[in-house]
Amino acid sequence: MGVGTGMGAARTFLLWTFLRAMSHRGYVLASSLYFVVVARLSAGELILLGTVVAATMLVSDIPAGAWSDTVSRRWSLVAGHGLLAAGMVMTGFVTAFPWIVVTQVLWGLGWALSAGADVAWLTDELTGPDRAAGRPAGDPARRPAGDPAGRPAGDPAGPDGIARVLAAAARWELAGGAAGMVVFGVLGWAAGLWVAIVVSGAGVALAGLYVAARFTERGFTPVTHRRRAASLSTLRRGLALARRDREIRLVLAATMIVNGATMITWIFPRQLVALGFPAGDPTLWYTGLGILASLAGVVALRAVEGRIGGAGVVRRAYVLACLAGVLGLLVLAWAPVALLGGLGMLLVTGICDPLTRVASVVWVNRRTTSDVRATVQSFLSQAETGGEIVGGLALAALAQSAGPVTALLAAGLLIACAGAVIGPRASRRPSTPDGLG
């Protein structure tokens, strides 16, 4: 049984977000420790592993996005969950670096199929009628006469309502991640990290079944013939939109920079162990630190959620998140003790990462038409992965040659550059009708 549009679709999306995040974040926690404690990968290998994931997504993001816009957003998500689950389960049974690389390739393919399809599905389920006109969701030209907001109070449809749902989804994702860290952190401590990894993969598979059973596509009309030609046409229209929209270009550039910088998070566990966190069995303390980071993100997202549709709010949130990231990396690089190093990690993973991600998604989504929404969102994902490849390779080489502290400082400089790209340049023009300054 499916759900309709409006509040039902929003609730279904939020619940799925929580369930997927719970299993996925539990996997990230367990696998991060597994790679260091069990597989004993070096700092360079850890960053290289993240680069492999990014490279996989780079070559598959755009075809996956065009397929989602042409054939099905729901089944793209289902297939993505299947590949994610396969890579996650396999991770728990291998320790050799080449085999770990294989698991992360599967993981990257799964994310490529999911990237953009989720946001596109939600937006079209909330604003199905807007699709026929090819306008951005909630375009003022389609609003009822005499209704300046265009929607009843509390209705999630419309640009501001969709932005709030997306911000709420990011908050639910963090809450699900915190729950996942508790469940899988305890499971990893009690039964072994490999058990937690395998069970988390099974959880993602169940989330995929939830998508198949509960997600409808009432706001989406699939192409039933000449799908290859239709996919190529969709890709061309998406590229044309991205090229002519200055703000989309700025967001893509900043996203590429900041995601290249956040590849440094792959060495956070190693850096914290070096500062004095227990190296024997760090599962419990790293779980606690991850939960604190999630709670910090929930608070930050809650602070901006109600105003996410206001003029300039998305831009300011992005810049402030970058400032928090720079400060966090400086603290982690120069911390004399593990406690201060943990505070630096909270600023990067709890504030900078979730806020920049949700701001980018909301910003691009409001400037994209439904017929190319998943495709343009896949450009955003590709900007992330392109940055991760370049930044990952550069930071891996820097960590190997000059040490982790130098790599942390270099990552902080990159995040500062991302904030500079978004800040002054995006503020030179007045706010658009959608309220993005």
ZATI-97016 format. One record per residue (C-alpha): x, y, z. Coordinates in steps of 0.5 Angstrom, whole numbers, plus 500, padded with zeros to 3 digits. Last residue first. Example, Ala and Ser with C-alpha at 12.3 -4.5 7.8 and 13.67 -1.06 7.14 Angstrom:
{node {527 498 514}},
{node {525 491 516}},
***
This chain:
{node {540 571 496}},
{node {535 565 496}},
{node {528 568 497}},
{node {524 564 491}},
{node {523 570 488}},
{node {531 571 487}},
{node {534 575 493}},
{node {538 581 490}},
{node {545 580 487}},
{node {552 581 490}},
{node {551 576 496}},
{node {552 570 492}},
{node {559 572 491}},
{node {561 575 498}},
{node {559 569 501}},
{node {559 562 497}},
{node {566 562 494}},
{node {569 565 501}},
{node {565 559 505}},
{node {568 554 500}},
{node {575 558 501}},
{node {575 557 508}},
{node {573 550 507}},
{node {580 549 503}},
{node {584 552 509}},
{node {581 548 514}},
{node {583 542 510}},
{node {590 544 509}},
{node {591 545 517}},
{node {588 538 518}},
{node {593 535 512}},
{node {599 539 516}},
{node {597 535 523}},
{node {596 528 519}},
{node {603 528 517}},
{node {608 531 512}},
{node {609 526 507}},
{node {603 521 508}},
{node {598 526 510}},
{node {600 530 504}},
{node {599 525 499}},
{node {592 523 502}},
{node {590 530 503}},
{node {592 531 495}},
{node {588 524 493}},
{node {582 525 498}},
{node {582 533 495}},
{node {582 531 488}},
{node {577 525 489}},
{node {573 528 494}},
{node {572 534 490}},
{node {569 530 484}},
{node {565 526 489}},
{node {561 532 492}},
{node {561 536 485}},
{node {558 529 482}},
{node {553 529 488}},
{node {551 536 486}},
{node {551 534 479}},
{node {546 528 481}},
{node {541 534 484}},
{node {541 536 477}},
{node {539 530 474}},
{node {534 528 480}},
{node {531 535 478}},
{node {531 534 471}},
{node {523 534 469}},
{node {522 537 476}},
{node {525 544 475}},
{node {531 546 479}},
{node {532 553 482}},
{node {529 551 489}},
{node {532 544 489}},
{node {539 547 488}},
{node {539 551 494}},
{node {535 546 499}},
{node {541 541 497}},
{node {546 545 498}},
{node {544 548 505}},
{node {542 541 507}},
{node {550 539 505}},
{node {553 545 508}},
{node {549 544 515}},
{node {550 537 516}},
{node {558 537 515}},
{node {560 544 518}},
{node {556 542 525}},
{node {556 535 527}},
{node {562 533 523}},
{node {566 539 523}},
{node {565 542 530}},
{node {564 535 533}},
{node {571 533 531}},
{node {574 540 534}},
{node {571 538 541}},
{node {574 531 540}},
{node {581 534 539}},
{node {579 538 546}},
{node {578 532 550}},
{node {584 528 546}},
{node {589 533 549}},
{node {594 538 546}},
{node {589 540 541}},
{node {593 543 535}},
{node {590 539 529}},
{node {583 538 532}},
{node {582 545 534}},
{node {584 548 527}},
{node {580 543 524}},
{node {574 545 528}},
{node {575 552 527}},
{node {575 551 520}},
{node {569 547 520}},
{node {565 552 524}},
{node {567 557 519}},
{node {564 553 514}},
{node {558 552 517}},
{node {557 560 518}},
{node {558 560 511}},
{node {553 555 509}},
{node {548 558 514}},
{node {548 565 511}},
{node {547 562 504}},
{node {541 558 506}},
{node {538 564 510}},
{node {539 569 505}},
{node {532 571 504}},
{node {528 566 508}},
{node {526 559 506}},
{node {530 556 511}},
{node {527 560 517}},
{node {524 554 521}},
{node {529 549 519}},
{node {535 554 521}},
{node {535 553 529}},
{node {533 546 528}},
{node {539 544 524}},
{node {544 547 529}},
{node {540 543 534}},
{node {540 536 530}},
{node {547 537 528}},
{node {550 538 535}},
{node {546 532 537}},
{node {549 528 531}},
{node {556 530 534}},
{node {554 528 541}},
{node {552 521 538}},
{node {559 520 534}},
{node {563 522 541}},
{node {559 517 545}},
{node {560 511 539}},
{node {568 513 539}},
{node {568 512 546}},
{node {564 505 546}},
{node {568 502 540}},
{node {575 505 542}},
{node {577 498 544}},
{node {585 497 545}},
{node {587 504 542}},
{node {584 508 548}},
{node {583 516 546}},
{node {590 519 548}},
{node {592 524 542}},
{node {594 519 537}},
{node {587 515 538}},
{node {584 522 536}},
{node {588 522 530}},
{node {587 515 528}},
{node {579 516 529}},
{node {579 523 525}},
{node {583 520 519}},
{node {577 519 515}},
{node {575 526 517}},
{node {580 529 512}},
{node {575 527 506}},
{node {572 533 509}},
{node {576 538 505}},
{node {574 535 498}},
{node {567 536 500}},
{node {568 543 502}},
{node {571 545 495}},
{node {566 541 491}},
{node {561 543 494}},
{node {563 551 494}},
{node {564 550 486}},
{node {557 546 485}},
{node {553 552 490}},
{node {557 557 485}},
{node {554 554 479}},
{node {547 553 482}},
{node {547 560 483}},
{node {549 562 476}},
{node {544 559 473}},
{node {546 558 465}},
{node {550 552 466}},
{node {546 548 471}},
{node {540 549 467}},
{node {543 547 460}},
{node {546 541 463}},
{node {540 539 466}},
{node {537 540 459}},
{node {542 535 456}},
{node {541 530 461}},
{node {534 530 460}},
{node {535 529 452}},
{node {540 523 454}},
{node {535 520 458}},
{node {529 521 453}},
{node {534 518 447}},
{node {535 512 452}},
{node {528 511 454}},
{node {526 510 447}},
{node {519 508 450}},
{node {515 508 457}},
{node {518 515 460}},
{node {516 515 467}},
{node {511 520 469}},
{node {512 523 476}},
{node {508 526 482}},
{node {504 520 483}},
{node {510 516 484}},
{node {509 512 490}},
{node {513 510 496}},
{node {511 505 501}},
{node {512 498 499}},
{node {518 499 495}},
{node {521 504 499}},
{node {520 499 505}},
{node {524 494 502}},
{node {530 498 501}},
{node {530 500 508}},
{node {530 492 509}},
{node {536 492 505}},
{node {539 498 509}},
{node {538 494 516}},
{node {541 487 513}},
{node {547 492 512}},
{node {547 494 519}},
{node {547 487 521}},
{node {553 485 517}},
{node {557 491 520}},
{node {555 490 527}},
{node {557 483 527}},
{node {564 485 524}},
{node {565 490 529}},
{node {564 484 535}},
{node {559 481 539}},
{node {558 486 545}},
{node {562 492 543}},
{node {560 492 536}},
{node {553 491 538}},
{node {553 497 543}},
{node {556 501 537}},
{node {551 498 533}},
{node {545 500 537}},
{node {548 507 540}},
{node {551 509 533}},
{node {544 507 530}},
{node {540 511 535}},
{node {545 517 533}},
{node {544 516 526}},
{node {537 516 526}},
{node {537 523 530}},
{node {542 525 525}},
{node {537 523 519}},
{node {531 526 522}},
{node {535 533 522}},
{node {537 532 515}},
{node {529 530 514}},
{node {527 536 518}},
{node {531 541 513}},
{node {528 537 507}},
{node {521 538 510}},
{node {523 545 511}},
{node {525 547 504}},
{node {519 543 501}},
{node {515 548 505}},
{node {518 554 503}},
{node {518 552 496}},
{node {511 550 496}},
{node {508 543 499}},
{node {509 542 506}},
{node {502 545 508}},
{node {502 548 515}},
{node {499 554 513}},
{node {495 553 507}},
{node {499 554 500}},
{node {501 560 495}},
{node {504 564 500}},
{node {501 570 497}},
{node {494 567 496}},
{node {489 572 493}},
{node {490 568 486}},
{node {492 561 487}},
{node {500 560 486}},
{node {502 557 479}},
{node {506 563 477}},
{node {509 564 484}},
{node {513 557 482}},
{node {512 552 488}},
{node {516 547 485}},
{node {520 550 479}},
{node {517 550 473}},
{node {516 545 468}},
{node {509 546 467}},
{node {507 539 468}},
{node {511 538 474}},
{node {507 544 478}},
{node {501 539 479}},
{node {506 534 483}},
{node {508 539 488}},
{node {509 534 494}},
{node {510 528 491}},
{node {514 531 486}},
{node {519 534 491}},
{node {519 528 495}},
{node {521 524 489}},
{node {526 529 487}},
{node {530 529 493}},
{node {530 521 494}},
{node {532 521 487}},
{node {538 526 487}},
{node {543 521 490}},
{node {540 514 491}},
{node {543 511 484}},
{node {550 514 486}},
{node {549 512 493}},
{node {549 504 491}},
{node {554 505 486}},
{node {559 508 492}},
{node {557 502 496}},
{node {559 497 491}},
{node {565 500 490}},
{node {567 500 497}},
{node {566 493 498}},
{node {571 492 492}},
{node {576 496 496}},
{node {575 492 502}},
{node {577 486 498}},
{node {584 490 495}},
{node {585 492 503}},
{node {585 485 506}},
{node {580 485 512}},
{node {574 481 509}},
{node {567 478 512}},
{node {564 484 515}},
{node {565 489 509}},
{node {561 484 505}},
{node {555 486 509}},
{node {556 493 507}},
{node {557 492 500}},
{node {551 488 499}},
{node {547 493 503}},
{node {549 499 499}},
{node {548 495 492}},
{node {541 493 494}},
{node {539 500 497}},
{node {541 503 490}},
{node {536 498 487}},
{node {531 500 491}},
{node {532 508 490}},
{node {532 507 483}},
{node {526 504 483}},
{node {523 509 487}},
{node {525 515 482}},
{node {523 511 476}},
{node {524 511 468}},
{node {526 518 466}},
{node {528 522 471}},
{node {531 516 475}},
{node {535 514 469}},
{node {538 521 468}},
{node {540 521 475}},
{node {544 514 475}},
{node {547 516 468}},
{node {550 523 472}},
{node {552 519 478}},
{node {556 513 475}},
{node {563 516 473}},
{node {563 520 479}},
{node {560 515 484}},
{node {566 510 483}},
{node {571 515 484}},
{node {568 518 490}},
{node {568 511 493}},
{node {575 510 491}},
{node {577 517 494}},
{node {574 514 501}},
{node {579 508 501}},
{node {585 513 499}},
{node {583 517 505}},
{node {584 510 509}},
{node {590 507 505}},
{node {594 514 507}},
{node {592 514 514}},
{node {594 506 514}},
{node {589 500 514}},
{node {590 496 520}},
{node {584 491 518}},
{node {582 490 525}},
{node {583 496 529}},
{node {583 502 524}},
{node {579 499 518}},
{node {574 496 523}},
{node {573 502 527}},
{node {571 506 521}},
{node {567 500 519}},
{node {563 500 526}},
{node {561 507 526}},
{node {560 508 518}},
{node {555 502 519}},
{node {551 504 525}},
{node {551 511 521}},
{node {548 507 515}},
{node {543 503 519}},
{node {540 508 523}},
{node {540 513 517}},
{node {536 508 513}},
{node {531 508 518}},
{node {531 515 520}},
{node {530 517 512}},
{node {525 512 511}},
{node {521 515 517}},
{node {522 522 514}},
{node {520 520 507}},
{node {513 517 510}},
{node {512 523 514}},
{node {513 528 508}},
{node {509 523 503}},
{node {503 523 508}},
{node {503 531 509}},
{node {502 532 502}},
{node {502 527 497}},
{node {499 520 497}},
{node {502 514 501}},
{node {503 507 498}},
{node {500 500 500}},
***
